[in-house]
Amino acid sequence: MLRNIFNNHEGAVAVITVLSVSVFALITMTAMSVLALDELHMNTSEIQSEKTFYAAEAGLNEAVYRLITNPVPQSFIMDFESIETNISTSANPTNPYQRIIRSSATDTTGKVRTMQIVANTSSFAGGFDYAVQSGQGGIEILNNSEVLGDIYSNGNIFGGTGAAIQARVDGNVWVARGDALGNGPSQEGFDTDIAVGNSTANADAGQSFIPADSRALKSVSLHLRRTGNLPDDVNLLVVKDDGGTPGTEILMNQEIKKTDVPNSFSWLNVVFDIGPLVEAGQTYWIVLDTSAVDAGKYIQWKMNTNQASYADGQATRKNDSTGVWTSLSGDFAFRTQLGAGDTFVRQVEVDGDVHAHSVIKSIITSKAYYQVIDAITEVSGSPCLNPSCFPGEPDPDPKPFPIQDTHITNWKDDAVAGGEHIGDMTISGSVSLGPIKISGNLFLDGSSHINVTGNIWVTGNIVFVNPGSSVSLDGSFGPLSGVIVADGKIDINNNTAIDGSGDPTSFLLILSTNYSINPASPAINASNNSDAVIFYAKNGMVRLYNGSDLNGTSGYYIRLEERSTITYDPNLAAFTIPAGGGEDVGVALGSWEEL
């Protein structure tokens, strides 16, 4: 009996042992299965991640390939093995000859991988973020003219001087902080005086100066007096140098009333509301221009006969009979002041926000950010302070122009590559033109047409004023834009129709490098109603008159007259001009990154 019990006990142990091993094996197998499933899930996730990576890379490659045939920034969608890939190409704000390409791939689970590169191109893709952008010369909006869009000005914005507001902006306004006033070139000593306007031999007088900084010329002071009652008013001119004598390119023409000239020797201060831009190291002339001469009624201008009194200058006078300037021994007594001072918005109705140092006699429908505001200005329906008034706000920073001298040089080089015409050119009939350099002036006869086939550079003036004339980009430009550059002045009126290629994103950029801000003869004088033209004069004045209706403009000083209107076109934010700079299409080294 005992033997049977013992034998049964051994069987129980065996059964328990087998069961234990089985349970352990089952647990082990289960754990391994779970690990295997996790590994499978991980492998699947990694595979999906790799697929989205390659899909995003494929999008970058496709965008670079497309840039070879179409440099216009664009967006598109690709499908890569059921993975949706969104690709965007935009202009690089720091280099308009580059494009920022971003590619985002999304897998079926919603996971996204985004890659970005910078691509080089040989095409400019810049533009205007504002309906109007000006330099230190600022903006005048006169005679019920208006701007439909935002404004950014590095100078003052004037709305006229009448009792009623006649200037309107439907958009936001930024006026950058002013360039602090400072003393410019001067020569204040004197030991004699020179008669000006007492005979034709002494009809005009001039003094040259060279600024050390590129700034606005705010004022000129002359030490002088009048003898007798002057026969007529006098003009003070600021002109560029021409081979050591005053040139014919007038930057500023300020009338001096004959009664404002002092009758005893003292400083006559002439302050410019809008001063011309003077460049560092360049020679300019201050000229007293008399319109009538009288032996008993003339001006005496103090002078220092010491040749070393102002080493960078020279005194001269003009014989009106011969037109010849004769150098004098020494320098006239003069002072200059450079800069702009505190900036302001004055007498403008703004349907938007205003950011400016000072706001004067204006109506603002939204908010005002300022340092100084008068009691007349209304903000959101009432004078400040109210909840829409924000005093003590810092002035906006000055903003650079969207097109720089290097870009203009590139376009000129492209024009030169197409050949040169020496002398004036007058277009009659229908002519295809460009790329070309014209060493002279460009005229367009009535009922004639220029089909622009490449960039055009004119070293002289451009005059398009005859009835029935037209200028357009060749249809082959498609969505691209073209440029016409003039070193001289540009005069275009409503008799001339201006068009792009026909594509809504195609514009004709008409650009002057001239420095004149004289309203009677500005860098660009335009009366036009084209929605495909952009006028640009970073050094001089753009005058729009006679009901002009344009999409955007930019210049050192901009003046709207006679119910002219600028209506911003969003397509101006990134227009593309082929050729003229940059590099062959390719990825910029070191630019790849995963976001």
C-alpha positions in Angstrom: 0.0 0.0 0.0 2.8 2.4 0.9 4.5 1.6 -2.3 1.4 2.6 -4.3 1.1 5.9 -2.4 4.8 6.6 -3.1 4.3 5.8 -6.8 1.3 8.2 -7.0 3.3 11.0 -5.4 6.0 10.7 -8.1 3.3 11.0 -10.8 1.9 14.1 -9.3 5.3 15.7 -9.3 5.8 14.8 -12.9 2.4 16.3 -13.9 3.2 19.5 -12.0 6.6 19.7 -13.6 5.1 19.3 -17.1 2.4 21.9 -16.4 5.0 24.4 -15.1 7.2 24.0 -18.2 4.1 24.4 -20.4 3.0 27.6 -18.7 6.6 29.0 -18.9 6.7 28.1 -22.6 3.3 29.7 -23.2 4.4 32.9 -21.4 7.6 33.0 -23.4 5.8 32.5 -26.7 3.3 35.2 -25.8 6.1 37.7 -25.0 7.9 36.8 -28.1 4.7 37.3 -30.1 4.1 40.7 -28.6 7.7 41.7 -29.3 7.4 40.5 -32.8 4.2 42.5 -33.3 5.8 45.6 -31.9 8.8 45.1 -34.2 6.4 44.7 -37.1 4.6 47.9 -36.2 7.9 49.7 -35.8 9.1 48.4 -39.2 5.8 49.5 -40.8 6.1 53.0 -39.2 9.7 53.4 -40.3 8.7 52.3 -43.8 6.0 54.9 -43.8 8.3 57.6 -42.5 10.9 56.7 -45.1 8.2 56.9 -47.8 7.2 60.4 -46.7 10.8 61.4 -46.6 11.4 60.3 -50.2 8.1 61.9 -51.2 9.2 65.2 -49.8 12.6 64.9 -51.4 10.9 64.1 -54.7 8.8 67.3 -54.4 12.0 69.4 -53.9 13.6 67.8 -57.0 10.5 68.5 -59.1 10.4 72.1 -58.0 14.1 72.7 -58.9 13.5 71.0 -62.3 10.5 73.3 -62.9 12.6 76.4 -62.1 14.7 75.7 -65.2 11.8 76.4 -67.5 9.6 78.6 -65.3 11.3 80.9 -62.8 8.0 82.3 -61.5 7.4 81.3 -57.8 4.4 78.8 -57.7 2.8 76.1 -55.6 1.7 72.6 -56.7 0.7 69.2 -55.3 2.2 65.8 -56.2 1.0 62.2 -55.3 3.9 59.8 -54.5 2.7 56.2 -53.9 -0.5 57.5 -52.3 1.4 60.1 -50.2 0.2 63.7 -50.9 3.1 66.1 -51.2 2.5 69.9 -51.2 5.3 72.0 -52.7 5.6 75.8 -52.5 8.2 78.0 -54.2 8.5 81.6 -53.0 11.0 84.5 -53.5 13.8 84.7 -51.0 13.2 88.1 -49.3 17.0 88.5 -48.7 18.0 87.6 -52.3 15.5 88.1 -55.1 17.5 85.8 -57.4 16.9 82.8 -55.1 13.8 80.8 -54.4 12.8 79.1 -51.1 11.3 75.7 -51.9 9.3 73.9 -49.2 8.0 70.3 -49.6 5.6 68.7 -47.1 4.6 65.0 -47.5 1.7 63.5 -45.5 1.1 59.8 -45.1 -2.2 58.0 -44.7 -2.0 58.3 -40.9 -1.6 62.1 -41.1 2.1 62.2 -40.2 4.0 64.9 -42.0 7.6 65.4 -43.0 8.7 68.8 -44.3 12.0 69.6 -46.2 13.3 73.0 -47.4 16.0 74.2 -49.7 17.1 77.4 -51.2 17.6 77.3 -55.0 19.7 79.7 -57.1 18.2 81.1 -60.3 19.1 83.7 -62.9 15.8 85.5 -62.7 14.7 88.4 -60.4 11.6 87.7 -58.3 10.9 90.6 -56.1 8.1 93.0 -55.7 6.2 95.6 -53.9 4.5 94.9 -50.6 2.8 98.3 -50.6 0.7 100.3 -53.0 3.1 103.2 -52.5 6.6 103.1 -51.0 8.8 106.2 -50.7 12.2 107.4 -49.5 12.9 110.4 -47.4 11.3 112.7 -49.9 7.9 111.3 -48.7 4.5 111.4 -50.4 2.1 114.2 -51.4 -1.5 113.3 -52.0 -3.2 116.3 -53.5 -6.4 117.4 -55.3 -8.7 114.5 -54.1 -6.2 111.8 -55.0 -6.3 108.5 -53.2 -4.3 105.4 -52.4 -6.2 102.1 -52.2 -3.7 99.9 -50.3 -1.0 100.2 -47.7 1.7 102.9 -47.7 5.2 102.8 -46.3 7.1 106.0 -46.3 10.6 106.9 -45.0 9.5 110.6 -45.2 6.5 112.7 -44.5 3.1 112.2 -45.9 1.3 115.5 -46.9 -2.3 115.9 -47.8 -2.2 119.5 -49.0 -2.7 122.8 -47.1 -6.4 123.6 -47.7 -9.0 123.8 -45.1 -10.6 120.5 -46.1 -8.9 117.2 -46.3 -8.5 116.2 -49.9 -6.3 113.1 -49.5 -7.5 109.6 -48.7 -5.8 106.3 -48.0 -7.8 103.1 -47.8 -5.2 101.0 -46.0 -2.6 101.2 -43.3 0.1 103.8 -43.1 3.6 103.6 -41.8 5.9 106.6 -41.6 9.5 105.7 -40.6 11.4 107.7 -38.0 13.2 110.7 -39.4 16.9 111.1 -40.1 18.2 113.5 -37.5 19.1 116.9 -38.7 22.8 117.7 -38.9 25.2 120.3 -40.3 26.5 119.6 -43.8 29.2 121.2 -45.8 29.7 125.0 -45.1 32.0 127.9 -45.5 31.0 130.8 -43.3 34.0 133.2 -43.6 34.1 136.2 -45.9 36.3 139.2 -46.7 34.5 140.6 -49.8 31.2 140.3 -51.7 30.3 139.6 -55.3 27.4 141.3 -57.2 24.8 138.9 -58.7 22.3 140.1 -61.2 23.7 143.6 -61.9 24.6 142.7 -65.5 24.3 139.9 -68.0 28.0 139.1 -67.3 27.1 138.5 -63.7 23.6 137.1 -64.1 24.0 134.0 -62.0 26.4 132.7 -59.3 27.1 129.2 -57.9 29.0 127.5 -55.1 29.9 123.8 -55.2 30.0 121.4 -52.3 30.6 117.7 -51.6 28.6 115.9 -48.9 30.3 113.3 -46.8 27.1 111.3 -46.3 24.2 110.3 -48.6 21.3 112.1 -47.1 18.4 114.5 -47.9 19.4 118.2 -48.3 17.1 119.9 -45.8 18.2 123.6 -46.1 20.7 126.0 -47.6 21.7 129.3 -46.1 23.5 132.1 -48.0 25.1 135.3 -46.5 23.9 138.1 -48.7 21.8 141.3 -49.1 19.9 143.1 -51.8 20.8 146.5 -53.2 17.6 148.4 -54.0 14.3 146.7 -54.8 15.0 143.6 -56.9 13.3 143.6 -60.3 12.0 140.1 -59.9 12.0 137.0 -57.7 15.1 134.8 -57.5 15.5 131.1 -57.9 17.8 129.0 -55.7 18.8 125.8 -57.6 20.6 122.7 -56.5 22.1 121.0 -59.6 24.6 118.3 -60.3 28.1 118.9 -61.4 29.0 118.8 -65.1 32.8 118.8 -65.6 33.6 121.3 -62.9 30.7 123.7 -63.6 27.0 123.7 -62.7 25.1 121.2 -64.9 21.7 121.3 -66.4 20.2 118.5 -64.2 18.2 120.4 -61.6 17.5 118.5 -58.4 15.7 121.3 -56.6 14.3 124.7 -57.7 13.1 126.9 -54.8 11.7 130.3 -55.5 12.8 133.2 -53.3 10.5 136.1 -53.1 12.4 139.3 -53.9 11.1 140.9 -50.7 12.5 138.0 -48.7 16.0 138.8 -49.6 17.4 140.9 -46.7 18.4 144.5 -47.3 21.4 144.2 -45.0 24.0 141.5 -44.9 22.7 138.4 -43.0 22.0 134.7 -43.5 19.1 133.9 -45.7 17.8 130.5 -44.8 16.0 128.4 -47.5 14.3 125.4 -46.0 13.0 122.6 -48.3 9.8 120.8 -47.4 11.1 118.0 -49.5 14.8 118.1 -50.0 16.7 116.3 -52.8 18.9 113.2 -52.1 22.6 114.1 -52.3 25.1 111.2 -52.5 28.3 111.0 -50.5 31.4 112.1 -52.5 29.5 113.6 -55.4 29.8 117.3 -56.4 26.7 119.5 -56.3 26.1 123.2 -56.9 24.0 125.8 -55.1 23.0 128.4 -57.8 21.5 131.8 -57.5 19.5 132.3 -60.7 18.2 135.7 -61.5 15.6 136.2 -64.2 16.2 139.9 -64.7 19.3 142.1 -64.4 19.5 145.7 -63.2 22.7 147.8 -62.6 21.0 149.4 -59.6 19.0 146.5 -58.2 20.9 143.3 -57.5 22.2 140.9 -54.9 25.6 141.0 -53.1 26.8 137.6 -51.9 29.6 137.4 -49.3 32.7 135.6 -50.3 36.0 134.4 -48.8 38.9 134.9 -51.3 41.1 132.5 -49.4 41.4 129.5 -51.7 41.8 127.2 -48.8 38.6 128.4 -47.1 36.7 125.3 -48.3 38.9 122.8 -50.1 36.0 120.8 -51.5 34.2 123.7 -53.2 34.5 126.4 -55.8 32.7 129.7 -56.5 31.7 130.6 -60.0 29.5 133.0 -61.9 27.7 132.9 -65.3 27.5 135.2 -68.3 24.0 135.0 -69.6 25.0 136.2 -73.0 27.5 133.5 -73.6 26.2 130.8 -71.2 29.8 130.4 -69.9 30.6 129.8 -66.2 33.8 131.5 -64.9 35.6 130.3 -61.7 36.2 132.8 -59.0 39.1 132.9 -56.6 37.6 131.6 -53.3 34.3 130.4 -52.0 30.9 132.0 -51.3 29.6 132.1 -47.7 27.1 129.2 -47.4 25.7 126.6 -45.0 23.9 123.4 -45.6 21.8 121.1 -43.3 21.3 117.4 -44.0 18.6 115.1 -42.8 14.8 115.2 -42.5 14.0 115.7 -38.8 10.9 114.2 -37.1 8.4 112.8 -39.6 4.6 113.2 -39.7 1.3 112.5 -41.4 -0.6 115.7 -42.1 -4.1 116.3 -43.4 -4.9 112.8 -44.6 -8.0 110.6 -44.2 -6.8 107.1 -43.4 -9.3 104.1 -43.4 -6.9 102.0 -41.4 -4.1 102.2 -38.8 -1.5 105.0 -38.7 2.1 104.5 -37.4 4.0 107.8 -37.3 6.0 110.1 -35.1 3.4 113.0 -35.4 -0.1 113.0 -36.7 -1.6 116.4 -37.7 -5.1 117.5 -38.8 -6.0 114.0 -40.0 -9.0 111.6 -39.7 -8.1 108.0 -38.8 -10.9 105.4 -38.8 -9.0 102.7 -36.9 -6.0 103.1 -34.6 -3.2 105.6 -34.2 0.3 104.8 -32.9 2.4 108.0 -32.3 4.6 110.2 -30.2 2.8 113.5 -30.9 -0.8 114.1 -32.0 -2.8 117.4 -32.2 -6.2 118.1 -30.8 -7.8 118.4 -34.2 -7.1 114.8 -35.4 -9.9 112.3 -35.0 -9.2 108.7 -34.3 -12.1 106.3 -34.4 -14.5 109.2 -34.4 -13.0 111.4 -31.6 -9.8 113.2 -30.6 -7.3 111.4 -28.5 -7.1 110.1 -25.9 -9.5 107.2 -26.5 -9.1 103.4 -26.6 -7.9 103.6 -30.3 -5.0 106.0 -29.4 -1.6 104.6 -28.5 0.8 107.4 -27.5 4.5 106.7 -26.9 4.8 104.0 -29.5 8.2 103.8 -31.1 8.6 105.1 -34.7 8.7 102.5 -37.4 12.2 101.7 -38.8 13.1 103.0 -42.3 12.5 100.4 -45.0 14.8 99.8 -47.9 13.6 99.9 -51.5 12.6 96.6 -53.0 14.9 97.2 -56.0 18.5 98.0 -55.4 21.3 99.5 -57.6 22.8 96.0 -58.1 19.6 94.7 -59.6 19.4 97.7 -62.0 23.1 97.1 -63.0 22.2 93.5 -63.8 19.3 94.5 -66.0 21.6 97.0 -67.8 24.2 94.4 -68.4 21.5 92.1 -69.9 20.4 95.0 -72.2 24.0 95.6 -73.3 24.4 91.9 -74.2 21.7 92.4 -76.9 23.6 95.2 -78.7 23.9 99.0 -78.6 22.3 101.8 -80.6 24.3 105.0 -80.5 22.3 108.2 -80.8 18.7 109.1 -80.3 16.1 106.5 -81.4 12.6 107.4 -82.7 10.2 104.5 -83.1 7.7 104.8 -86.1 5.3 102.0 -86.9 5.4 98.7 -85.1 8.9 97.6 -83.9 10.2 94.8 -81.7 12.9 96.0 -79.4 15.2 94.5 -76.8 17.4 93.5 -75.3 19.3 96.7 -76.3 21.2 99.7 -74.9 20.3 103.0 -76.5 23.0 105.6 -75.9 20.7 108.6 -76.4 17.0 109.4 -76.0 14.0 107.2 -76.9 10.9 108.7 -78.6 7.7 107.1 -79.8 5.8 108.5 -82.7 2.0 108.7 -82.8 0.1 105.5 -83.8 3.3 103.5 -83.3 4.0 100.5 -81.1 7.0 99.0 -79.3 6.9 95.2 -78.7 9.4 94.7 -75.9 11.3 91.5 -76.5 14.0 92.0 -73.8 15.3 94.5 -71.3 15.9 98.1 -72.6 18.4 100.6 -71.2 18.2 104.2 -72.3 21.1 106.5 -71.2 19.0 109.6 -72.0 15.4 110.5 -71.7 12.2 108.5 -72.6 9.3 110.4 -74.1 6.1 108.6 -74.9 3.4 111.3 -75.3 2.0 111.0 -78.9 -1.6 110.0 -79.6 -2.3 106.4 -80.5 1.1 105.0 -79.3 1.5 101.9 -77.3 4.1 99.7 -75.5 3.7 96.1 -74.5 5.7 93.0 -73.6 5.9 90.3 -76.2 3.5 87.5 -75.6 6.4 85.1 -75.1 6.9 86.6 -71.7 3.8 84.8 -70.4 3.7 85.3 -66.6 7.1 87.0 -66.6 7.7 90.8 -66.5 10.1 93.1 -68.3 12.0 96.3 -67.6 12.9 99.6 -69.3 15.6 101.6 -67.5 16.4 105.3 -68.2 19.3 107.2 -66.7 17.5 110.4 -67.8 13.9 111.5 -67.2 10.7 109.7 -68.3 7.6 111.5 -69.6 4.6 109.3 -70.4 1.0 110.4 -70.7 -2.4 108.9 -71.4 -1.8 109.0 -75.1 0.4 105.9 -74.7 -1.1 102.5 -73.8 1.1 100.3 -71.7 0.6 96.5 -71.3 2.3 93.4 -70.0 2.2 90.2 -72.0 -1.5 89.7 -71.4 -1.0 87.5 -68.3 -2.3 89.2 -65.1 1.0 88.5 -63.4 3.0 90.2 -66.1 4.1 93.8 -65.7 6.3 96.4 -67.4 8.7 98.0 -64.9 9.6 101.5 -66.2 12.5 102.8 -64.1 14.5 106.0 -63.9 17.8 106.5 -62.0 17.5 110.3 -62.3 17.7 112.4 -59.1 15.3 115.3 -60.0 12.6 116.1 -57.5 11.6 119.3 -59.4 7.8 119.0 -60.0 8.2 120.9 -63.3 10.7 118.3 -64.5 10.7 115.2 -62.3 12.5 111.9 -62.8 9.2 110.4 -63.9 6.3 112.5 -65.1 3.3 110.2 -65.7 -0.4 110.5 -66.6 -1.4 106.9 -67.3 -4.2 104.4 -66.6 -2.5 101.1 -67.1 -2.9 98.2 -64.7 0.3 96.6 -66.1 2.9 99.3 -65.5 5.1 100.0 -62.5 6.9 103.3 -62.2 10.0 103.3 -60.0 12.5 106.1 -59.2 14.5 105.4 -56.0 16.6 108.6 -56.4 14.0 111.1 -57.7 10.4 112.1 -58.0 7.5 110.2 -59.5 4.7 112.7 -60.4 1.3 111.2 -61.2 -1.3 113.6 -62.5 -4.4 114.1 -64.6 -6.4 111.3 -63.1 -3.7 108.6 -63.3 -4.9 105.2 -62.2 -2.1 102.7 -61.5 -1.5 99.6 -59.4 1.7 100.6 -57.5 4.7 102.9 -57.5 7.9 103.5 -55.6 10.2 106.5 -55.5 12.3 108.8 -53.4 9.5 111.4 -53.5 6.0 110.6 -54.9 3.3 113.2 -55.7 -0.3 112.4 -56.7 -2.3 115.2 -58.3 -5.6 115.9 -59.9 -7.7 112.9 -58.6 -5.0 110.3 -59.3 -5.5 106.9 -57.8 -3.2 104.0 -56.9 -5.0 100.7 -56.4 -2.7 97.9 -55.1 -2.6 94.7 -57.1 -1.5 91.7 -54.9 0.3 90.3 -57.9 2.9 93.0 -57.4 4.2 91.2 -54.3 6.3 88.9 -56.5 6.8 89.7 -60.1 9.5 87.9 -62.0 12.0 89.5 -64.5 14.1 86.9 -66.5 17.8 87.2 -67.0 20.1 89.9 -65.7 21.9 88.4 -62.7 21.9 85.5 -60.3 23.3 82.0 -61.1 22.3 78.9 -63.0 19.4 77.0 -61.5 20.6 74.7 -58.6 20.5 74.1 -54.9 22.4 76.6 -52.8 25.1 74.8 -50.8 24.2 74.0 -47.2 20.6 75.2 -47.6 18.9 71.8 -47.1 17.0 71.3 -43.9 14.2 69.3 -42.4 11.7 71.5 -40.6 
